[in-house]
Amino acid sequence: MSQLPSSDSNNSQSKSEPSIQQNAADSTVDSGMQAAIGNDNNQNQTHSSSNGNVVNVHLGLNPHIKPPSQDRLPPLRMSRRAFIPTAIGTSVGLTAGWFASKNQPGISWKMVSRLRDNSKDLILFKAPEMIRDRIKQMTDGNFTINLVDNTGNTEDILQDVSNGKIECGYSGVYYNSERFRVLFFGCAIPFGLNPQEQNAWLYYKRDSNDELTFMQTIYSRLKLNVIPFPAGATGAQMGGWFNKEINSTKDFNGVTMRIPGLGAEVLQKFGVISDKQLGLQISIDEIAGKVRDGTLNAAEWVGPHDDFQLGLHNVLKYYYYPGWWEPGTTYDIQVNTDTWKELPKKYQEIFKAVCLETHIKILAEYDHKNSEKLQYLKSIGIQLRPFNKQILVAAKKETDALLELYAGKDKLFGEVYQEWSKFKVRIKQWSELNKI
């Protein structure tokens, strides 16, 4: 899956931002807790952002609120068993504890999303809005993130965040230039990790005491002033739509296909001609039209739900699985490092919790709606086909050769590839051990 710009994307702006209404139960705060978090005193603080702008942060207490009586309720006591180690539980706890307090600093960020209005019917499109709305809700409107128009590609967003032009961006980093190819390990690698294993990898640290995850540390080594936070997963994807049956690697020869990233590079070994090789930049709402006019005779996007929204079932008959080139795709929010360090600790914690919550919710929605739409596609006569063993073995061989090639050319790629490979062996053994 990849979001490519439309042919006139540099001259167009995103129009409106759909509003996502989030349901949340009202929370009450123990007065002892509110007293504890209200001790910031009536002060003003000045923060200098990474782009040189001065941000005034107001920490004044509301003079109309009387201090809570210290003898009205006993002190709040916590036990280990009181905590549920899930993203949703974390977010609710933060809402009830920290952010019912009114004396929080006022912070405003800008975010650019790679997903444009032509993606609004897709599940992943909602993720930036979910994050924006949830953070605003959990901070009583004191921390706001404004979605702004975008006319650049993924790499433009990455550079704009790094340079401090914007505070954060939302994107998947698996179709960048050679310099950033190593970031594929944080998004999607052919024959890589399934969604559960991918989550374990993305939160993996070489040392449990490290502040950042292993993949987060890679950005600074690329001279990027960026910290990524996983914030939306599509889960396992499908292997694409074809206008003919694919019974061997020979059947790929001459196929013109819309496909990005390392998956495209592997299929090119079998004679597939990708949209990039054709010199095309095909936006997602143009894919079906390019099949109709004969420019393409195969395409991949995500899975049954999103593919249906694009109308791919109306133009192509054979639907293949598994999507070996994207077994656990992840999107990130990339945050400017200087801006992140200036963010109050309380807001850092809520930001991380909301990203994790969104990541889990998006993945759950994909699994649920893909299972529903798959049954519908079968009912209307779409031919579901598996890639046979010969194809998968050949594709795996070409994938390994490609990764070894890049590891030999790029020292950092080689280091991350080695770490990822060791992690993959361990976690696959664990996954296989627990298959039912």
N, C-alpha and C positions, 0 to 999 in steps of 0.2 A: 504494500500500500504506500502511496505517496501522493501528496497534494501538489500538483503542478499548476503553474500559473496559466491563465487563459491567454490567447494570442494578443489580447488588448489589455492585459493586466496592468501594464505600466501606466495606462491612461485612465484606469478606473479606480474608484474608491469603494470600500464597503459601505453599504447604505445604512441599515439600522441594526441595532443590537437587540435581538430578541431577549425578553426578560424571562428568566427562569425563576419561578416561585418555589422557594424551598419551605417545606413544612418542618417546623421545629417546635417542640414543647417549650412553654415558658419555664424558666428556671428561677428558683429562689436561692438566695445566698445566705448561708449562716452568718449572722452578724459578727461573730468572732472572726470568720474568714474575711469578711468585707473590711473589718477594722484593720486586719493584718495587711491587706493589699492596698489600703488607702493611705499608707504612711509615706507617700511620695512628697508630702508637704506642698505648700503653695509656691511653686517655683516655675520659672520659665527657662527652658533650655534651648540653645541654638545649635543646630546640627548643620554641618556643611556636607552637601551631597557630592557624589563623585563627579558630577558635571559642573561643579563650582557654584551651584545655586545654594542660597542659605534658606534653611527650613526652620521656622519657629515652631517649637514644640511646647504646647501649653500643658502644664501639669497642675493647674489650680483645682482645689476642692470646691465643690458647689457650696456656697455659703448658706444656702437655704436648707441643707440637709444636716440635721443634728447628728453629732457623733453617737454611735450605738452605745448603749449601756453595757458595761463590762460584766454585770451580774445577771443579765437576762437569760443567757444561754451558756452552758458549759463549753469549755474549749473543744474545738473540733479535733477528734482523734481519728487517725488513719491506721489501717492494717493492710498487710500485703494482699489479703483476700478481697479488699475493697476495690482493687483495680482490675479491670478487664482488659487484657492486652490486645485490643482491637482498635482500628482507626476511629470507628464510630464512637466507641466508648471513650476514647481519648478526647475526641472533639466535644462530646457532651460534658465531660468533666471539666474541660477548659472553659466552656460556656458558663457553667454553674459557678466555677471558682473565681477566675480572674476577671472575666469581661462583663460581669454585671456592674462592676465598679465604674463610676462615671469619670474618674479623674485619669483618663488614658490620653496619651499624646495623639495629636492629629497628624496623620501621615497620608500622603497621596502619591500613588505610583501610576505609571503608564505601562500597559502590556500590549504587545502586538501578537496576534495569533496567526499562524500559518494557514489556518482553515478559514476560508472566506464564505461569503453568503451562498455560493453555489454548493456549499457543504452542509447547509443548515438542516437537512433532513437526515444527516448521519449522526450516529450516537456520539462519536468523538467530538463533534462540533460543540457540544454542550459543556465540555470540561472547563474551558476558560471562564465561562459565565458562572458555572457552579462554584468555582474557586472565588471569583469576584464577589458573588452574592453571599457566600458562606462567611468569608472573612469580614465583610461589612456587618453581617448579622452578629457575629461573635465578638466584635469590638464595639458594638453599639454605634456603628457608623464612623468610628474614629480612624480606622485604617481602610482606605478606599483604593481600589485598583480600577483604573479607567481603560477599557479596551479602545484602542485607536486603530485607524485605518492602516493597511499594509499593502505596499505595492512591490515589495522585494521578495526574494526567495529565502530558503532556510538559512543559507550562509549569510545573507544580508542581516537577518534577525540576530544571528549569533554574533556578528561583528558589532551591530548597533548596541546590543546588550553589553558586550565587552568594553566598548568605548564610552559607555555611560549615556548614550543618546536616549535610551529608554531603560527603565529599571528592570524589566523582565520581558521575556518572550515565550510563546508556546509553540513547540514544534517537535517533529521527529527527526533525529539526526542520522539518517542512513542514506542520504543521497547528496553528500557534500563533495567538495573537491578532494584531491589526493591528500592534501595536508591534513584534513580532518577525518580521513577514512577510519582511523582507530576508534572514533566515537561510535562506529557501527556496533561495537561490543556493548554499548549502553542502550541499543534500540532493537536491532534484529540481525542475526547471523544465520545463514542457511544451515540446516541440520543442527541448530543450536539447542536452546533450552525451552522447555514448555513454560506456560505462564507461571506456574508455582515455582519452578526452578529459576526462572528469570527474576522473579521477585527476590528470591534468596541471593542471587548474584548482585542485583542492584543495591542491596543493603549490606553487602559483604564488606568487611574491613579486615585488612591483614592483621591488625592489632585491635582488639575490642576497645582499647582506650583511645583509639584515633578519633579525632573530631569528625573527619569526613570519611565517606565510604571510598572504596578503592576507585570506582569510576569517577567520583567527584574530584579526586586528586589529579586525574588525567588532564582536565581542562587547563589548569595552571601550567602544566608541563608543555602545553601547546601555546603558551603565552596568551591564554584567554583569561580575562578577568571575570570569570563566570563560574557559578555553582549551579549544577542541575538538580532538580528534584522530580522524581517520577510522579506523574500526575495524569495517568490515563493509559490503559492497556486494552488492545483489541483482542487479546488472547490468540489462540491458534487461528490461522487464516486458511482460506481455501486455496487450491492450486490453480485457479483461473478457469476462464471460459474459452472454448475452442469451437471452430466451425466444423471440425472433423474429429474422429477418434484418434487418440495418441496411444499406439500400442508398442512403440519402441522409440529409441532416441532418434532414429531416422525420420520419424514422422514430424519431428520439430523442424527439419530442414526447410527453409523458405518461409516459415510462419512469420508474419509481421505481428508483433505483440506489444501492447502497452504494459511495461513492467520496469520498475526501477531497481537501483541498488545492486548488491552482490548477486541476487537472484538472476538479474538480467545478464550479468557477466558470465554466469555459469551456463545459462541457456544459449548464449551466443556460441559457446563451444560446440553445440549441437546444430547450429545453423539458424537459430532464431534471430530475426532482425528486430531490434527493439525500437521503440518510438524515438529514443535518443539518437540511435544510429540513423534514423530517417531524418534527423534534424528538426523534429517536431517538439513543440511544447503543448501537450494536450491537457486541457483542464478536465476535471472529472465529469462535468456536464456535457463534454464533447465526445466522450469515449464511445457511447452508443452510436452517435452520428458518424464517427470515423469508421465504425464497423459497417454501417449501412452503405457508405460510399466506397467501400472496398479498400480504404487506406489500411485498416487493421483487419485481421481475421482471428485475433485472439486478444484477451485482455484479462488482467487480474486487478482486484481492488482489495477487499477485506474478506467478507463472508456473506452468507445469505441475506441478512437484513440490509446492510448497506449496498450490496450489489443489486438487490431488488429496487432500492430507491433510485439507482442510476439507470434502471431499465435494461440491464445487461441480459436478462432472461428473455427480452423481446427480440434480441438480435443474434444470440448465440445459443446453441442447443446443448452442447456437452460441457458439463461442470465437473472439474477434476479436483481430487483431494489426494493426499494432504498438501497443504501449502508449505512445503519443506523449506522454502526460502525465508519464510517469516513465521516460525512456530510460536513466538511469544512477543510480538511487537509492543514497544513502549514509547509513549510520548512524554516529554519533559517540560517543566517550566524552568527556563534558564534565567538566573538572577545575577545581576551585576554584583560582584564580590564586595566592592566598597560600599555599595548601597545596603547590602545584606549586613555588613558589620555595623553600620550606623543604625540599623533597625533595633528598637528595644528588645531585650531578651524575651519579654512576654509575647511580643508580636512574632518573633522568630518561631517560638514554640507553636503558636496558633497557625502560622503559615505552614509549617511542616505537617502538623496534624491534618489540616484541610487538604493538602496535597495528597497525603496518604489516604484519607477518606475518599477523595475524588477518584483516585487510582483504583481503589477497590470497587466503588460503585459503578464506574464505567465498565470495568471488566465483567462484573456481575450482570450488567444489562446486556452486554454483548453475548454472553453465554446464554442468557435466557431468550433473547429475541432471535438469535441465530438458530436456536433449536426449533423455535416456532416457525420461522420463515422457511427453514429447510424442508419441513413437512409440506408446506404449501407448494414450494417449487416442485417437489416430487409429484404432488397431486395434479399439477397442470402439465406434466409430461416432460419436464426437464430431465435429461439423462445424466444421472450421477455416476461418475466413473472414478476408480482408483488408479493412480499411477502404479504400474506393475513393478515387481521387484527389480527387474533388469534396469528400468529407468531410474529407480531410486538409488541403486548401487552405483550406476554410472554418474549420476548427479552428485552423490556423496564424494566420489573419487575426484571429480573436477573441483568441487568445493574445497576439499583438503589441499589440493594442489595450488589453488588460487590463494588460500590463506597462507600457505607456506611461502609462496612467491612474495607476497606483501610483507611477511615477517622478515624475509631476507633483505628486502629493500629499505625497510623503515625500522630503526632500532626500537622506538617506542611501541610501534605496532607489534613487533616481535615479543616485547616484554609482556604486553597486555594479553596477547594471544597465548603465551605460555601460561600465564596465571589463570586465564579463562579455561584453557584446556585441562589443567589440573583440577580446577573447580568442577568442570563438567564431568570428568571421570568419576569423581567422588559422589556428586549428587545424583548422577544417573544410576550408579550402583545402589544408592539409597532408594531411589524411585522404583527401580526394578524389584528390589527386595520387598517393597510394600504394595506391589500390584495385587489386586484381588481378582 
